[in-house]
Amino acid sequence: MDLQETTRRVQEGLAVETKVVRFRDGAREDEPDDAVPAEVALLVADGSPARGFASYCTVDMARFPTNVVDGAGRRVASELITVGRAGQREFSDLLAACAFAVAGGSLHVTPLAMIPDAVEASAPGHATRHALLVPPFIWPELPIVVEEDADDEAGLPAQVTTWLQVVPISDGEFRYATDHGAQSLFDRLERAGADVSDLDRASVI
């Protein structure tokens, strides 16, 4: 699925006007001097899912490695989405940081995976510091799974693209998920009605 098609599908799912912003990753110490930094495009949708909020979604991250295949042997790719208060534009930086962490190739990108220090690295000083990836639960019209056939001419295998929601979590929540499992943490977040659109929300742990 190309950038244009992904953007169109996400725009339909968010049902509001959107704009595309691009981020380029910084140089890494372990990369050669002539390495091309990773880039990612984000869709920003003000007023989604409601007035006073903004949705942020990657639209070209599916090319990054997730180290996941499904039962049919198809590569499972991912795009990321998150929601923030309209005034907290740091959510776009957070989403880009998560995408670049995936681009590094060392993560197993599945529901309930965690990305340590994702918030702290992109928007330091907030009550939340890390990121938890969960199935999206805020955008009912978003196409959560998109199946793509193999393209023999281009040498591309069959692929399934899914969307994962980035939820900022605190140090205490990160430790709890490490000790008791990320599903247990997600259940506690749901029971507490945690405001996942606020980087400075109170920790549930």
Summary of the structure (lengths in Angstrom):
residues: 205
radius of gyration: 16.6
end to end distance: 39.8
largest distance: 51.7
contacts: 624
relative contact order: 0.16
helix: 27%
strand: 27%
